[in-house]
């Protein structure tokens, strides 16, 4: 049975070792590919790209075809001869028309520029959403690492107290310690078990948050890369680069670039609205033909002899006859022949001159100016927000560094004091209560140090976010 257990443990460890380890970068990449919010933002980019394509196509002529047909009864006009007839007539017409704007006050050209800027703004919105998602993933990722270390700490402390309890029971059996000391130690072990259970639950919730943020199946096993001491030691908070960081954030943040693009698009919108004051010149052309079953031609002739009156010889009337060719049968002119016979062309110019349109043009210009003012305000608001966020992130990073250094010093001092208490307990000069109190102080100091460590790492990631660096460990 023991051999089977060892084999199962070996297989478990081997499988665990072969499992892929996900870095923070790979988690961010996976989230970028599967996040629904980013997919929605990507659709907005595609829509803006279609709007740009549509505005470019407006520089080209359009082309439209038309086909019409009908059946006329009673007295009608023959469309092929424009004469009245009482026959039932089937007729049709078909045409191609085209038109192009020659001049619209620069509206088409400026629309293309505006749609380019709108497309750029949508791309920057997508990039900003991606950056925000990366920072959110980093927060969840580091929270998992923190919960893992806190669970490891709880397991270590539980094992330590269990070992102390076993040693205490041996000493009680030997008569070296009273039974009450074991009760106090068992109480401490129960508190350790509770702390371990809380740590396990917190880790499960942290994993769930990370996988849900990535849109990964919560049942899928996952291993992530741990933070190394070298990575921790590389964190430096420079006191001299705050202004540079703020300026860099304004230049690099996608949300700021999007605000600038929208401002330029609004300014071009003013030019587009002013084009309503100018005349519009259009060129049009057409080609068309028609068909009717009333358009006929003679298919066969016959000879008929007819009398021709009015001929006399010496006053005597003569019967004079003449053979002539008269139509015997007719056929409808074929479609191809009618197409060529009635084919017509046309070309024209259309000049629209705005004179009075109930202030709609003036109102459009005023609205465009208001849109520009609104975009200018949005740019300033975005600048203020980024500056405020950068200063807060910088202050938080400095505070996190101080808290980490203080927590590390407190942990070292508490560990030193605990080691001394442990030695005194082993020599019998310290009580179980003293030992438990020392262990509780050490656990609290270690927990505070772990929290301060990951707060510091996340603060550095936030600074990287504002400086335009990729989010990675």
ABEGO torsion letter per residue (X at the ends): XAAAAAAAAAAAAAAAAABBBBBAAAAAAAAAAABAAAAAAAAAAAAAAAAAAAAAAAABBBBBBBBBBBBBBEBBBBAAAGBBBABBBBBBBBBBBBBBBABAGGAAAAAAAAAAAAAAAAAAAAAAAAAAAAAAAAAAAAAAAAAAAAAAAAAAAAAAAAAAAAAAAAAAAAGABBAAAAAAAAAAAAAAAAAAAAAAAAAAAAAAAAAAAAGBBAABBBBBBBBBAAAAAABBBBAAAAAAAAAAAAAABAAAAAAAAAAAAAAAAAAAAAAAABBBBBBBBBBBBBBBAABBBBABBBBBBBBBBGBBBGGBBBBBBBBBBBBABBBBBBAAAAAAAABBBBBBBBBBBBABAGGAAAAAAAAAAAAAAAAAAAAAAAAAAAAAAAAAAAAAAAAAAAAAAAAAAAAAAAAAAAAAAAAAAAAGABBAAAAAAAAAAAAAAAAAAAAAAAAAAAAAAAAAAAAGBBBBX
